[in-house]
């Protein structure tokens, strides 16, 4: 299958998990509108790639992770968004961000096609923008974008405890100007920490295990084993 050849994370799936992913991806293609922007054209195989990547984090969680949104917007490359914020003094601040992905709590998911392709070409580099944005979508399902997805109550308490401790430790190191093995962007907020950790689960699980074993254990339980769980050289 051409999609499998282009998405390296699919190669190591057990047959049962592979079947679940195929069912989820078919549902994704049926339910979601994939909207390429500008001159970008996506052929059927490329659309299947996007569906498979977006559904990869849902193999264990299930189709509930597709609830609440209907559109995937795909830009050819990184895209620019306008931001604004009114500070405590009432001063309006405006700026622009260049992004490779974005997930609105109750709106579309947005991806840069160039970065999706780059992730697939170097799948063990610690990056997977589609998994990152899907983590945000899953996170938002319980009504709070806070780095804790919907979980049974006892697990939720353990997750919140372990993720908060790892997040605080990383943020302290970043604030102190230290170089960190885990991308410092994860220290921006608990929700970004969860999304960045999700990328490492799929693309460099050994590094995540070495740096944050409790977080790695939760993500293995939540997402299932990574295709790249072999010991890194």
C-alpha positions as CSV (number, residue, x, y, z in Angstrom):
1,X,0.0,0.0,0.0
2,X,1.5,3.3,-1.1
3,X,0.3,5.2,2.1
4,X,2.2,2.7,4.2
5,X,5.3,3.2,2.2
6,X,5.2,7.0,2.7
7,X,4.3,7.0,6.4
8,X,7.1,5.1,8.3
9,X,5.1,5.0,11.6
10,X,2.7,2.5,10.0
11,X,5.3,-0.2,9.3
12,X,5.6,-1.6,12.8
13,X,1.9,-1.8,13.7
14,X,0.6,-5.2,14.8
15,X,-2.2,-6.5,12.6
16,X,-5.0,-5.7,15.1
17,X,-3.8,-2.2,15.6
18,X,-3.3,-1.7,11.9
19,X,-6.9,-2.8,11.3
20,X,-8.1,-0.2,13.8
21,X,-6.1,2.5,12.2
22,X,-7.4,1.7,8.7
23,X,-11.0,1.9,10.1
24,X,-10.3,5.2,11.8
25,X,-8.6,6.6,8.7
26,X,-11.6,5.6,6.5
27,X,-13.9,7.3,9.0
28,X,-11.7,10.4,9.0
29,X,-11.8,10.6,5.2
30,X,-15.6,10.2,5.2
31,X,-16.3,12.7,8.0
32,X,-13.7,15.4,7.6
33,X,-13.3,17.9,4.8
34,X,-9.6,18.2,3.8
35,X,-9.1,21.7,2.3
36,X,-5.8,22.4,0.6
37,X,-4.9,26.1,0.4
38,X,-3.6,28.1,-2.6
39,X,-2.0,26.1,-5.3
40,X,-1.6,23.0,-3.2
41,X,-3.3,19.9,-4.7
42,X,-3.6,16.7,-2.7
43,X,-4.0,13.4,-4.5
44,X,-5.9,10.4,-2.9
45,X,-2.7,8.9,-1.6
46,X,-1.7,12.2,0.1
47,X,-5.1,12.5,1.6
48,X,-4.8,9.0,3.0
49,X,-1.4,9.9,4.4
50,X,-3.0,12.8,6.3
51,X,-5.9,10.7,7.6
52,X,-3.5,7.9,8.8
53,X,-1.2,10.4,10.5
54,X,-4.1,12.2,12.2
55,X,-5.6,8.9,13.4
56,X,-2.3,7.3,14.6
57,X,-2.8,8.8,18.1
58,X,-6.4,7.4,18.2
59,X,-5.6,3.7,17.8
60,X,-6.2,3.1,21.5
61,X,-8.4,6.1,22.3
62,X,-10.8,5.4,19.5
63,X,-13.1,7.4,17.2
64,X,-14.2,9.7,20.1
65,X,-11.0,11.6,19.3
66,X,-12.6,12.8,16.0
67,X,-15.5,14.4,17.7
68,X,-16.1,18.2,17.7
69,X,-14.5,19.3,14.5
70,X,-15.0,18.8,10.7
71,X,-12.2,20.3,8.7
72,X,-8.5,19.8,8.1
73,X,-6.9,22.8,6.4
74,X,-3.6,22.1,4.7
75,X,-1.2,24.9,3.7
76,X,1.6,24.3,1.3
77,X,4.2,25.4,3.9
78,X,4.4,27.3,7.2
79,X,1.6,29.9,7.5
80,X,1.3,33.2,9.3
81,X,-1.4,34.2,11.8
82,X,-2.1,37.5,13.4
83,X,-2.2,37.5,17.2
84,X,-3.4,40.1,19.7
85,X,-3.4,40.4,23.5
86,X,-4.6,43.1,26.0
87,X,-2.2,43.2,29.0
88,X,-3.1,43.9,32.6
89,X,-2.6,47.7,31.9
90,X,-5.1,47.6,29.1
91,X,-2.5,47.9,26.4
92,X,-3.2,46.1,23.1
93,X,-0.3,44.1,21.8
94,X,-0.4,42.7,18.2
95,X,2.1,40.5,16.4
96,X,2.4,37.7,13.8
97,X,3.4,34.1,14.3
98,X,4.7,31.7,11.7
99,X,3.2,28.3,12.4
100,X,3.5,24.8,11.0
101,X,0.3,23.6,12.7
102,X,-2.6,24.8,14.8
103,X,-5.7,23.2,16.4
104,X,-8.6,25.3,17.4
105,X,-10.6,24.0,20.4
106,X,-13.9,24.0,18.5
107,X,-12.7,24.6,15.0
108,X,-10.5,23.2,12.3
109,X,-7.1,21.6,12.5
110,X,-4.4,23.2,10.3
111,X,-1.2,21.6,9.0
112,X,1.7,22.6,6.8
113,X,2.1,20.0,4.1
114,X,5.8,20.6,3.7
115,X,6.3,19.8,7.4
116,X,4.1,16.7,7.2
117,X,6.4,15.5,4.4
118,X,9.5,16.4,6.3
119,X,8.4,14.5,9.3
120,X,7.8,11.4,7.2
121,X,11.2,11.7,5.6
122,X,12.9,11.8,9.0
123,X,10.5,10.0,11.3
124,X,12.9,9.5,14.2
125,X,13.9,13.2,14.6
126,X,11.5,14.0,17.4
127,X,8.9,15.7,15.3
128,X,5.4,14.8,14.1
129,X,3.3,17.9,13.6
130,X,0.1,15.9,12.9
131,X,0.4,14.0,16.2
132,X,1.1,17.3,18.0
133,X,-2.1,18.9,16.7
134,X,-4.1,15.8,17.3
135,X,-2.9,15.8,20.9
136,X,-4.5,19.2,21.3
137,X,-7.7,18.0,19.8
138,X,-7.8,15.0,22.2
139,X,-6.8,17.3,25.1
140,X,-9.8,19.6,24.4
141,X,-12.4,16.9,24.5
142,X,-13.1,17.3,28.2
143,X,-13.6,21.0,27.8
144,X,-10.3,22.1,29.2
145,X,-7.1,22.5,27.1
146,X,-4.8,21.7,30.0
147,X,-2.5,18.8,29.0
148,X,-4.7,16.2,30.5
149,X,-7.0,14.3,28.1
150,X,-10.2,12.6,29.1
151,X,-9.2,9.6,31.4
152,X,-10.7,7.5,34.1
153,X,-10.5,9.4,37.4
154,X,-7.7,7.4,39.1
155,X,-5.5,7.5,36.0
156,X,-6.3,11.2,35.5
157,X,-4.9,12.0,39.0
158,X,-1.7,10.0,38.3
159,X,-1.3,11.6,34.9
160,X,-1.8,15.1,36.2
161,X,0.7,14.5,39.0
162,X,3.4,13.0,36.8
163,X,3.0,15.4,33.9
164,X,3.0,18.5,36.2
165,X,6.2,17.3,37.9
166,X,7.9,16.7,34.6
167,X,6.6,20.0,33.1
168,X,7.8,22.0,36.1
169,X,11.2,20.4,36.0
170,X,11.6,21.2,32.3
171,X,10.3,24.7,32.7
172,X,12.8,25.4,35.5
173,X,15.7,24.2,33.3
174,X,14.5,26.3,30.3
175,X,14.1,29.4,32.5
176,X,17.6,28.8,33.8
177,X,19.0,28.9,30.3
178,X,20.0,25.3,30.2
179,X,20.1,23.2,27.0
180,X,17.5,20.5,27.2
181,X,17.2,17.2,25.2
182,X,13.5,17.7,25.0
183,X,12.5,20.7,22.9
184,X,12.1,23.7,25.1
185,X,8.9,24.7,23.4
186,X,7.3,22.0,25.7
187,X,7.8,24.4,28.6
188,X,5.4,27.0,27.1
189,X,2.3,25.5,28.8
190,X,1.0,22.2,30.1
191,X,-1.0,21.7,26.9
192,X,2.1,22.2,24.7
193,X,4.1,19.9,27.0
194,X,1.6,17.1,26.3
195,X,1.6,17.8,22.6
196,X,5.4,17.9,22.3
197,X,5.7,14.7,24.5
198,X,3.3,13.1,22.1
199,X,5.7,13.9,19.2
200,X,8.5,12.2,21.0
201,X,6.4,9.2,21.8
202,X,6.0,8.5,18.2
203,X,9.3,9.8,16.8
204,X,11.9,9.3,19.5
205,X,10.4,7.2,22.3
206,X,13.8,6.2,23.7
207,X,14.8,9.8,24.3
208,X,11.5,10.4,26.0
209,X,12.0,7.3,28.2
210,X,15.5,8.5,29.1
211,X,14.4,12.0,30.0
212,X,10.9,11.6,31.4
213,X,10.2,7.9,32.2
214,X,6.9,8.5,34.0
215,X,5.6,10.6,31.1
216,X,6.8,8.0,28.6
217,X,4.9,5.2,30.6
218,X,1.7,7.2,30.5
219,X,1.9,7.8,26.8
220,X,2.7,4.1,26.0
221,X,-0.5,3.3,27.9
222,X,-2.5,6.0,26.2
223,X,-1.3,5.6,22.6
224,X,0.1,2.1,22.6
225,X,3.7,1.2,21.7
226,X,5.6,3.4,19.3
227,X,6.9,1.9,16.0
228,X,10.3,3.2,16.9
229,X,10.6,1.7,20.4
230,X,14.0,0.0,19.7
231,X,17.0,1.3,21.5
232,X,18.5,4.3,19.8
233,X,22.1,4.1,18.6
